[in-house]
Structure formats: structure tokens, C-alpha cells
Amino acid sequence: MTAPDQLTGTVVAVQANFYQVQLDDRAVRLLCTRRSRLQKIGQKVMVGDRVRVVEPDWTDQRGVINEVFPRETELDRPPVANANQLVLVFALAQPPLEPMQLSRFLVKAESTGIDLCVCLNKKDLVSATERQEWEARLQGWGYSPFLISVEQQAGLEALQKQLNDRTTIFAGPSGVGKSSLINLLIPQAQLRVSTVSGKLQRGRHTTRHVELFSLPNGGLLADTPGFNQPDLNCDPLTLATYFPEARERLKQGSCRFGDCLHRDEPDCVVRGEWERYPHYLDFLKSAIEQLEAREQTTDADNSLKLKIKSSGERSYEPRLERKKYRRDSRRQRNQDLQEWCKEMDEEDNNDL
């Protein structure tokens, strides 16, 4: 059994240098600080971390995080540890569903390596024909979406089963109904929601930080700040593996070249008439440009050094090779001189 002064739990919220920890054996949360030792070794504490808590103060409900257990998964955006499922929430209308934006989110989610689901909200705002078309379209992309309506509380049963006993991240653009959906699934959450901008047809950001909520039937759910254009930062050589359609083609055959980028190389099994292939080419172009920019920045950092004048003006000048141009220290010169004199004395003695 866990000692009474050493408890385990899950970090459910982080604000500045304070951490809300939901304890495993007690229906209580402690507001914790981090042991200074963890800070010295650079141990970051994230939402979703499994931690050990010591020195509990039950009166003020406070404690100290003494240890962070190894993580099974780790995301940097949103910053969540130990999540094993990611649900992308989009709206079929208000704001309108944009294929390129959805595809970008899907590729970003695929790159995390975490199980992925797609949830399409506001099905009550489109016709049955449009719902069927989007469902068939996403199935062609390799996904079986959950079609729901938070407003009418429809289609939620299958989604709830998918969430049970898992740590799930809800992500997606602003204004698609993530916070409203969480309020429906977890009434005690009571997240702030907002309407969609009438002019731009985009949602306003309502969630400001990541927080985990306990689901009634077991499991944890994370709401994350909405963002409309996630950064991909993909390796051009691995980008194709984030498209289920391309993965399926690679299962059935292989390209002639191991470093095939699936553009105009001969005997490429990925290139072809599939709907999101233009998306792939667009993302590939961006990935190559980002890679070249990083390489140029690295080369510039290695070959140039920054000079700041008294006026504040900045300029770069070639960096001198240290070994070739660096002047020896006075101490080093004295040591070399002493060793040279010693060698000369030894040679003189040998001559005698």
C-alpha cells in the first residue's frame, strides 16, 4: 500500500508553477508545487503526468510533487502526457468544413502516433445528403467519423463508448463546439463557450489552457485551446505515412527508390488519382521549404557571429576558426616554456 505521506495521482491542470493533482485513492484534488530538485534537473510537469505527491496538507488541500513517473506518450502541442486517444472535433457548418484545413489537422494528428478519431458536430445544420457525402468522403480518406449534434444531443452514444477508460484529447478549430460537447458529456465541467464570428465564420478562442476532466463512466478528457492552422513540421520523407490512403498503397507495393518523395519519380506506387494527393503535394512543398530554411539557419549560425554596436545596430561577420586563430593563454604559454626549459636541461645533462 502507498504510505499515507506518499500519494500517487494525475496532474489535471497546470497554471504557472502550480499543479492540480487528482489523487488515485481519494476523491480529492491537491494544489501542488514542484520539488526544487525536479526544477534543477529540468523535469517538466505536464497535464496528464502520473506523479508522486508528498507532504499533503489536508486542511488547505496542498502538497508537493516529488516524482514524475515515465511517460507513455508526450505531446508538445497541446502539451499533454500519457494520452492514448485523440479526437478531432470539426463542424459540418458554422464554421463551414474546409477539406484542406481538416486534412492539415489529420496529418498533424497522425504524426503524433496516437490513436485518432474524427467527430463531426452540428449535423442538424446540414441536409441528410450532405451528411452522407461527408461520411463517405472521410471513409475514402481512411476514417469512420462520428456524426453528432450537441444542440439536439444526438449521436453521442457511440462517441461516449469510444471515450470510456481512455485519456482522450479533444482538438480542432475554434468555434466547432468542443467546449459545448464537453459540457454535455461532463456537466460539472461548465466550460465557457462562445458563438462563431459572423464575418469570418470562424470561432473565437474560449479555452485558454489544457485541463483534464473525469468522465462519468471512467476515463479522462482533455479540452485544448482551439487553433485554426496547426504547424506540421514533418520530415518530407515520412509525410506520406501520415495519409492512410498512401499507407494502403505502400502496403500493396513499394516505390523503386527508398527516398521517393512521391512527386515525379518513376515507378512510384503512391502517386495517383486519390482525392488528397494534391493536399500531400502542398504539404510536401511546405515541409521541404521548412527543412531548407532550418538548414540555412544552422549553416548561418555556424559560419557567422552576431555583432551589436553601441548604437544597437546588428550585423554579422564571419566566425573565425577557433583552433587556427585562437591565441594561447598566458598560463598555457608559461607551461609550454617551463616544459621546453626542462627538456633543454635534460639534453644538457645527457651531453655531459
C-alpha positions as CSV (number, residue, x, y, z in Angstrom):
1,M,0.0,0.0,0.0
2,T,1.1,3.6,-0.6
3,A,2.4,5.3,2.5
4,P,0.0,8.0,3.8
5,D,2.5,10.7,3.2
6,Q,3.4,9.5,-0.3
7,L,0.4,9.5,-2.7
8,T,0.1,9.0,-6.4
9,G,-2.2,10.8,-8.8
10,T,-2.6,12.5,-12.2
11,V,-1.9,16.2,-13.0
12,V,-5.2,17.5,-14.3
13,A,-4.3,21.2,-14.7
14,V,-1.2,23.4,-14.8
15,Q,-1.2,27.1,-14.1
16,A,2.2,28.9,-13.8
17,N,4.2,26.9,-11.2
18,F,1.1,25.3,-9.6
19,Y,-0.3,21.9,-10.4
20,Q,-3.8,20.4,-9.7
21,V,-3.3,16.7,-8.9
22,Q,-6.2,14.3,-8.8
23,L,-5.3,11.6,-6.2
24,D,-5.8,7.9,-7.1
25,D,-7.2,6.7,-3.8
26,R,-9.2,9.7,-2.7
27,A,-11.9,11.8,-4.4
28,V,-9.9,15.0,-3.8
29,R,-7.5,17.3,-5.7
30,L,-4.4,18.8,-4.2
31,L,-2.9,22.1,-5.3
32,C,0.8,21.2,-5.6
33,T,4.2,22.8,-6.1
34,R,7.1,21.1,-7.7
35,R,10.1,19.9,-5.6
36,S,13.1,22.2,-6.3
37,R,15.2,19.2,-7.2
38,L,12.9,18.5,-10.2
39,Q,13.3,22.0,-11.4
40,K,17.1,21.8,-11.1
41,I,17.3,18.6,-13.3
42,G,14.9,20.2,-15.8
43,Q,12.0,17.9,-15.1
44,K,8.9,19.4,-16.6
45,V,5.5,18.6,-15.2
46,M,2.7,18.3,-17.8
47,V,-1.1,17.8,-17.7
48,G,-1.6,14.1,-17.8
49,D,1.6,13.2,-15.9
50,R,1.5,10.5,-13.3
51,V,3.2,11.8,-10.2
52,R,4.0,11.0,-6.6
53,V,2.9,13.6,-4.0
54,V,4.4,14.1,-0.6
55,E,3.8,16.3,2.4
56,P,0.0,16.5,2.0
57,D,-1.8,19.3,3.8
58,W,-5.4,18.0,4.0
59,T,-6.6,21.2,5.7
60,D,-5.6,23.5,2.9
61,Q,-5.5,20.7,0.3
62,R,-2.0,21.3,-0.8
63,G,1.0,19.1,-1.5
64,V,4.4,18.8,-3.2
65,I,5.2,16.8,-6.4
66,N,8.3,14.7,-5.5
67,E,8.5,12.4,-8.6
68,V,7.2,12.3,-12.2
69,F,6.8,8.8,-13.5
70,P,7.9,7.8,-17.0
71,R,5.5,8.9,-19.8
72,E,3.9,6.6,-22.3
73,T,3.2,9.4,-24.7
74,E,4.0,13.1,-24.8
75,L,2.7,15.9,-27.0
76,D,4.1,19.4,-27.2
77,R,1.0,21.0,-28.8
78,P,-1.2,20.6,-26.9
79,P,1.1,19.9,-24.0
80,V,-0.4,16.6,-22.7
81,A,1.3,13.5,-21.3
82,N,0.1,9.9,-21.4
83,A,-2.8,10.5,-23.8
84,N,-3.8,7.4,-25.7
85,Q,-6.5,8.8,-28.0
86,L,-7.0,12.0,-30.0
87,V,-10.4,13.1,-31.2
88,L,-10.5,15.8,-33.8
89,V,-13.7,17.8,-33.5
90,F,-15.0,19.7,-36.5
91,A,-18.3,21.2,-37.5
92,L,-20.2,20.5,-40.7
93,A,-21.4,24.1,-40.7
94,Q,-20.9,27.4,-38.8
95,P,-18.0,27.4,-39.4
96,P,-18.1,25.5,-42.8
97,L,-16.0,22.4,-43.0
98,E,-12.9,23.1,-45.2
99,P,-11.3,19.9,-46.7
100,M,-7.7,21.4,-46.7
101,Q,-8.0,22.6,-43.1
102,L,-9.4,19.2,-42.0
103,S,-6.6,17.4,-43.9
104,R,-3.9,19.5,-42.2
105,F,-5.3,18.7,-38.7
106,L,-5.5,15.0,-39.7
107,V,-1.8,14.9,-40.8
108,K,-0.7,16.7,-37.6
109,A,-2.7,14.2,-35.5
110,E,-1.3,11.2,-37.4
111,S,2.2,12.5,-36.8
112,T,1.7,12.1,-33.0
113,G,1.4,8.3,-33.3
114,I,-1.7,8.3,-31.0
115,D,-5.0,6.6,-31.9
116,L,-7.1,9.0,-33.9
117,C,-10.9,9.5,-34.3
118,V,-12.9,12.2,-36.2
119,C,-16.1,13.7,-34.8
120,L,-18.3,16.0,-36.9
121,N,-20.6,18.2,-34.9
122,K,-23.7,20.3,-36.0
123,K,-25.1,17.6,-38.2
124,D,-28.5,19.2,-37.6
125,L,-27.4,22.2,-39.7
126,V,-26.9,20.3,-43.0
127,S,-29.1,18.0,-45.1
128,A,-29.1,14.2,-44.9
129,T,-27.5,14.1,-48.3
130,E,-24.6,16.4,-47.2
131,R,-24.1,14.3,-44.1
132,Q,-23.9,11.1,-46.2
133,E,-21.5,12.7,-48.7
134,W,-19.1,13.8,-45.9
135,E,-19.2,10.4,-44.2
136,A,-18.4,8.6,-47.5
137,R,-15.7,11.2,-48.3
138,L,-13.9,10.6,-44.9
139,Q,-14.2,6.9,-45.3
140,G,-12.4,7.3,-48.6
141,W,-9.7,9.1,-46.6
142,G,-9.4,6.2,-44.2
143,Y,-11.6,7.4,-41.3
144,S,-15.1,6.5,-39.9
145,P,-16.4,9.7,-38.4
146,F,-18.8,10.1,-35.5
147,L,-21.6,12.5,-36.7
148,I,-23.3,14.2,-33.8
149,S,-25.4,17.2,-32.8
150,V,-24.6,18.8,-29.4
151,E,-27.6,21.1,-29.9
152,Q,-30.0,18.2,-30.3
153,Q,-27.9,15.8,-28.1
154,A,-27.9,13.3,-31.0
155,G,-25.4,10.6,-32.0
156,L,-23.5,10.7,-28.7
157,E,-23.8,7.1,-27.6
158,A,-21.1,5.7,-29.9
159,L,-18.8,8.5,-29.1
160,Q,-19.2,8.0,-25.3
161,K,-18.3,4.3,-25.7
162,Q,-15.2,5.3,-27.6
163,L,-14.1,7.6,-24.7
164,N,-14.6,5.1,-21.8
165,D,-11.4,4.2,-19.8
166,R,-9.1,6.2,-22.0
167,T,-7.2,9.5,-21.7
168,T,-8.6,11.4,-24.7
169,I,-7.6,14.8,-26.2
170,F,-10.2,16.9,-27.9
171,A,-8.6,19.1,-30.5
172,G,-9.8,21.1,-33.5
173,P,-10.5,24.7,-34.7
174,S,-12.2,27.3,-32.6
175,G,-16.0,27.5,-32.6
176,V,-16.8,23.9,-33.7
177,G,-18.4,23.0,-30.3
178,K,-15.6,21.3,-28.3
179,S,-16.4,23.0,-25.1
180,S,-20.1,22.6,-25.6
181,L,-19.6,18.9,-26.2
182,I,-17.5,18.5,-23.0
183,N,-20.2,20.4,-21.0
184,L,-22.7,17.8,-22.3
185,L,-20.5,14.8,-21.6
186,I,-19.3,16.2,-18.2
187,P,-21.9,18.6,-16.8
188,Q,-19.7,19.6,-13.9
189,A,-17.0,20.9,-16.3
190,Q,-19.1,24.0,-17.2
191,L,-16.6,25.4,-19.8
192,R,-17.1,28.8,-21.3
193,V,-18.4,28.8,-24.8
194,S,-18.8,31.4,-27.5
195,T,-20.5,31.9,-30.8
196,V,-18.9,31.9,-34.3
197,S,-17.8,35.2,-35.8
198,G,-20.4,36.3,-38.3
199,K,-18.0,38.0,-40.7
200,L,-15.2,35.4,-40.9
201,Q,-17.3,32.3,-39.9
202,R,-14.5,31.3,-37.5
203,G,-14.8,30.5,-33.8
204,R,-13.3,32.7,-31.1
205,H,-10.8,31.0,-28.7
206,T,-12.6,30.1,-25.4
207,T,-10.3,27.5,-23.9
208,R,-7.1,29.2,-22.6
209,H,-5.2,26.2,-21.1
210,V,-5.3,22.4,-21.1
211,E,-7.3,20.7,-18.4
212,L,-8.3,17.1,-17.8
213,F,-11.9,16.2,-16.7
214,S,-13.1,12.9,-15.3
215,L,-15.7,11.1,-17.4
216,P,-18.7,9.6,-15.6
217,N,-18.0,6.1,-16.9
218,G,-14.3,6.2,-16.4
219,G,-11.5,7.9,-18.4
220,L,-10.2,11.4,-18.7
221,L,-10.9,14.0,-21.3
222,A,-8.7,17.0,-22.2
223,D,-10.1,20.2,-23.7
224,T,-7.4,22.1,-25.6
225,P,-7.2,25.7,-26.9
226,G,-8.6,25.9,-30.4
227,F,-6.3,26.8,-33.3
228,N,-7.1,27.1,-36.9
229,Q,-3.8,26.4,-38.7
230,P,-1.6,23.7,-36.9
231,D,2.1,23.6,-37.8
232,L,3.1,20.4,-39.5
233,N,6.9,20.4,-39.2
234,C,7.0,17.0,-40.9
235,D,10.0,15.2,-42.4
236,P,9.4,15.2,-46.2
237,L,10.4,11.5,-46.3
238,T,7.8,10.5,-43.7
239,L,5.0,12.8,-44.7
240,A,3.2,10.2,-46.9
241,T,2.9,7.8,-43.9
242,Y,0.5,10.2,-42.3
243,F,-2.0,9.7,-45.1
244,P,-4.0,6.4,-44.7
245,E,-4.5,6.3,-48.4
246,A,-0.8,6.4,-49.1
247,R,-0.1,3.8,-46.4
248,E,-2.5,1.5,-48.1
249,R,-0.8,1.9,-51.4
250,L,2.6,1.3,-49.8
251,K,1.2,-2.0,-48.3
252,Q,0.3,-3.2,-51.8
253,G,3.7,-2.4,-53.3
254,S,6.9,-0.4,-53.0
255,C,8.5,2.5,-54.8
256,R,11.6,2.0,-56.8
257,F,13.6,4.4,-54.7
258,G,13.8,4.2,-50.9
259,D,13.9,8.0,-50.6
260,C,11.0,8.6,-53.0
261,L,9.0,11.8,-52.3
262,H,6.1,10.6,-54.5
263,R,6.2,13.5,-56.9
264,D,7.6,12.7,-60.3
265,E,9.9,9.8,-59.5
266,P,9.5,6.7,-61.8
267,D,7.7,3.6,-60.5
268,C,6.1,5.4,-57.6
269,V,3.2,3.5,-56.0
270,V,1.8,6.5,-54.0
271,R,1.4,9.0,-56.9
272,G,-2.0,8.7,-58.4
273,E,-5.6,9.7,-58.6
274,W,-6.7,9.8,-54.9
275,E,-8.5,12.8,-53.6
276,R,-6.0,14.1,-51.1
277,Y,-2.9,13.7,-53.3
278,P,-3.0,17.5,-54.1
279,H,-3.0,18.1,-50.3
280,Y,0.0,15.8,-50.0
281,L,1.9,17.8,-52.6
282,D,1.0,21.1,-51.0
283,F,2.2,19.9,-47.5
284,L,5.3,18.3,-49.1
285,K,6.3,21.7,-50.6
286,S,5.9,23.4,-47.2
287,A,7.9,20.6,-45.5
288,I,10.8,20.9,-48.0
289,E,10.8,24.7,-47.6
290,Q,10.9,24.4,-43.8
291,L,13.7,21.9,-43.9
292,E,15.8,24.1,-46.2
293,A,15.1,27.1,-44.0
294,R,16.3,25.2,-40.9
295,E,19.5,24.0,-42.7
296,Q,20.2,27.6,-43.9
297,T,19.7,28.9,-40.4
298,T,22.1,26.2,-39.0
299,D,24.7,27.0,-41.6
300,A,24.4,30.7,-40.8
301,D,24.7,30.1,-37.1
302,N,27.9,28.0,-37.6
303,S,29.6,30.4,-40.0
304,L,28.6,33.9,-38.7
305,K,28.6,35.6,-35.4
306,L,26.4,38.5,-34.3
307,K,28.0,41.9,-33.6
308,I,25.9,44.5,-31.8
309,K,27.2,48.1,-31.9
310,S,26.8,50.7,-29.2
311,S,24.0,52.2,-31.2
312,G,22.1,48.9,-31.1
313,E,22.7,48.2,-34.8
314,R,23.2,44.5,-35.5
315,S,25.5,43.0,-38.1
316,Y,27.0,39.6,-38.9
317,E,30.7,38.8,-39.6
318,P,32.5,35.6,-40.5
319,R,33.2,33.4,-37.5
320,L,37.0,32.6,-37.2
321,E,38.1,29.0,-36.7
322,R,39.0,28.7,-33.1
323,K,41.9,26.3,-33.4
324,K,43.5,28.2,-36.1
325,Y,43.2,31.8,-34.8
326,R,42.7,31.5,-31.1
327,R,45.6,32.9,-29.1
328,D,47.0,30.7,-26.4
329,S,46.5,31.9,-22.8
330,R,49.4,33.3,-20.7
331,R,49.2,30.3,-18.4
332,Q,49.5,27.9,-21.3
333,R,52.5,29.8,-22.7
334,N,54.2,29.7,-19.3
335,Q,53.6,26.0,-19.0
336,D,55.0,25.4,-22.5
337,L,58.1,27.5,-21.7
338,Q,58.7,25.5,-18.5
339,E,58.4,22.2,-20.3
340,W,60.8,23.5,-23.0
341,C,63.4,24.6,-20.4
342,K,63.1,21.2,-18.7
343,E,63.7,19.4,-21.9
344,M,66.7,21.6,-22.6
345,D,68.2,20.9,-19.2
346,E,67.7,17.2,-19.7
347,E,69.5,17.3,-23.0
348,D,72.4,19.3,-21.5
349,N,72.8,16.7,-18.7
350,N,72.8,13.9,-21.2
351,D,75.6,15.7,-23.2
352,L,77.7,15.7,-20.1
